[in-house]
Amino acid sequence: MDIKGKDTSVAAGLNWRNKTRRRYTPQQRLAMVLECAGPGVSISEVAQRNRVNTNLLFKWCRLHKGGQLVVPSTSVPLLPVTVVRPKPKGARRGDGARAAAASSAGAIEIELLGARIYLRGTVSEARLEAVLKALARR
């Protein structure tokens, strides 16, 4: 059996599968969607100008109408904080040792998007930052 390798140098350049997928930043997507929102603007013309598939641009417009196409802000969002006074030391005898241990080790309670997270003990800044970034992406 004779097996010869194909010369794919020319064919490889023409094959669309060998090209990398174009990625658009959220800012670029929003700019194209806002350009489509103008009066008398054709979405297909905007798509051709930006070399984007028309169906993809229609999808971005639909996501924008539903509020799902958002541009992440560069500023840090502020979270509501509630300051709670600690209980008096003589309030309960049984909980005194547990409250003293928790206050010396530290505790953080985060309520965000209907989820409540309790962090007790020593919490590293890097792990807390990772948790908050993951929650911000939701």
C-alpha positions in Angstrom: 0.0 0.0 0.0 1.4 3.4 -1.0 0.7 6.2 1.4 1.8 9.7 0.4 1.4 12.8 2.4 -0.7 15.6 0.8 0.9 19.0 0.2 -1.6 21.1 2.2 0.4 24.3 2.2 -2.1 26.1 -0.2 -5.2 24.3 1.1 -4.3 25.0 4.7 -4.3 28.7 4.1 -7.8 28.5 2.5 -9.3 26.3 5.2 -11.5 28.3 7.6 -10.9 25.7 10.3 -7.3 26.7 10.6 -8.1 30.3 11.4 -8.4 31.5 15.0 -11.8 32.6 16.2 -12.2 36.4 16.4 -13.1 37.6 19.9 -14.8 40.9 20.5 -14.5 42.8 23.8 -17.8 43.8 25.6 -17.0 47.4 24.7 -16.8 46.5 20.9 -20.0 44.5 21.1 -21.8 47.4 22.8 -20.5 49.9 20.3 -21.8 47.8 17.4 -25.2 47.3 19.1 -25.5 51.1 19.8 -24.6 51.8 16.2 -27.5 49.5 15.1 -29.9 51.4 17.4 -29.8 54.5 15.2 -32.8 55.4 13.1 -32.7 53.9 9.6 -29.6 51.8 10.3 -29.5 48.3 8.8 -28.1 45.7 11.1 -26.7 43.7 8.2 -24.8 46.8 6.9 -23.3 47.3 10.4 -22.4 43.6 10.5 -20.7 43.7 7.1 -18.8 46.9 8.0 -17.4 45.3 11.2 -16.9 41.8 9.5 -19.3 40.2 12.0 -21.9 37.6 11.1 -25.4 39.2 10.9 -27.0 36.6 13.1 -24.3 37.2 15.8 -25.1 40.9 15.8 -28.8 40.2 16.0 -28.1 38.0 19.0 -26.1 40.8 20.7 -28.9 43.3 20.1 -31.4 40.8 21.6 -29.1 40.4 24.7 -28.7 44.1 25.0 -32.5 44.6 25.0 -32.8 42.0 27.7 -30.1 43.7 29.8 -27.7 40.7 29.5 -25.0 42.4 27.3 -23.3 44.5 29.9 -19.9 46.2 29.9 -17.9 45.6 33.1 -17.2 48.8 34.8 -13.6 49.7 35.7 -14.6 51.1 39.0 -15.0 49.1 42.1 -18.6 48.6 43.1 -19.6 49.7 46.6 -21.3 47.2 48.8 -23.7 48.1 51.6 -22.2 47.7 55.0 -24.1 47.4 58.3 -22.3 48.0 61.5 -23.7 45.9 64.4 -22.8 46.6 68.0 -21.4 43.6 69.9 -23.6 42.0 72.5 -22.8 42.9 76.1 -20.4 40.5 77.8 -22.8 39.4 80.5 -25.7 38.6 78.1 -25.4 34.8 78.2 -23.0 32.6 80.0 -23.0 29.7 77.6 -22.2 31.8 74.5 -19.6 33.9 76.1 -16.6 31.7 75.3 -17.8 31.1 71.7 -18.4 34.8 71.1 -15.0 35.7 72.5 -13.3 33.1 70.2 -15.2 34.3 67.2 -14.4 38.0 67.9 -10.7 37.3 68.3 -10.5 35.2 65.1 -12.8 37.4 63.1 -15.9 36.7 61.1 -17.3 38.1 57.8 -20.8 37.7 56.6 -21.6 38.5 52.9 -25.1 38.7 51.5 -25.1 39.1 47.7 -27.6 38.2 45.1 -29.7 36.2 47.5 -26.8 34.1 48.7 -25.3 34.4 52.2 -21.6 33.5 52.9 -20.1 33.3 56.3 -16.3 33.5 56.7 -15.1 32.7 60.2 -11.6 32.6 61.5 -8.6 34.0 59.8 -9.3 34.8 56.1 -6.5 35.5 53.7 -7.0 38.6 51.6 -6.2 36.7 48.4 -9.0 34.1 49.0 -11.5 36.8 49.9 -10.6 38.7 46.7 -11.1 35.5 44.7 -14.5 34.9 46.2 -15.7 38.5 45.6 -14.5 38.4 42.0 -16.3 35.1 41.4 -19.5 36.6 42.9 -19.1 39.8 40.8 -19.1 37.7 37.6 -22.5 36.2 38.4 
